Amino acid sequence: MTSTSTARRYKTHCRTITETDIVTFVNVVGLHEPFFIDMEYIQKNMEGAHRKRFAPGPMIISLGMGLLATYVSEIIADTLKEQDVGPFGGMTGLQARLRGALFPGDTIHVECEPRLLPKTSRGYTLMELQHWVLNQHGETIADFTETLTFLPKESHSS
């Protein structure tokens, strides 16, 4: 992982996607639509680059989260440095936009920029992790924002 100190943008390692990756994902999550399981349907009903196997959008988002997973603890720790927050409360939001296709043989990486939002009126700390999933040509094929919630720090007065 690399980061730039001024922009606080992190970059993950790369991963090349295989046809087996796509077929496995489609079967595990049950996306048994003709777009993902019937090559004759795809070749007859799709146009351009989509006349071959491509990854479903949820797979691109999952890969983006997975590529960042090995670095997320460090990103959170760096972002929360000198912040008075309680324990992790979970991921409470996800907004995504798909911008391009992912095909077998493509190599992707993720760039991430964390942002702290103002504390809520109830003392919760919200952090957004903005992800950009880029292919080997430098094209953004998906961007999404995870919202993480940290509980208020409890006062331990005796």
Residue, then its C-alpha position, 0 to 999 in steps of 0.5 A: m500500500t502506498s499513501t501520499s501524506t497531503a491527499r491521504r489517498y491510499k493505493t492497494h496491490c493489484r489483482t488479475i481477474t480470471e474467468t473462474d473468479i467470475v463463474t465462482f462469484v456468480n454461483v456463490v451468490g446465485l446470480h443465475e441470470p443469462f447475462f452471467i451463465d449463458m454464453e450463447y445468450i450473451q453473444k446473441n443479445m449483447e453488443g460490443a465488449h459485452r459479447k464475452r463474459f464480464a463480472p457482475g457489478p456486486m463482484i466489482i464492489s466486493l473485489g474493491m472491498g477485498l483489495l482494501a481489506t488488508y490495509v483498512s485497519e491502518i487506514i482507520a488508525d491513521t484517520l482516527k489519530e488524535q480523535d476521541v472515539g469509541p469502539f467500531g459500530g459497523m458499516t452503516g452505508l454504501q453508495a456505489r456507481l458502476r462506470g465500466a466493465l470488468f472482464p477476465g484478464d483485467t488487472i485492477h487495484v483500488e485507491c481509497e481516500p478516507r474522510l471524517l464527517p462531523k460528529t453526530s448530535r448523539g456523539y457518533t463518529l462517521m468515517e467515509l472510505q471513498h473507493w475507486v476501482l481502476n483497471q490496467h488502463g487507469e480507467t475507473i470502473a467503479d467508485f463507491t463510498e462506505t460509511l463506517t460508524f464509531l460509537p461514542k466514547e463512554s465516560h468511565s467515571s467512578 
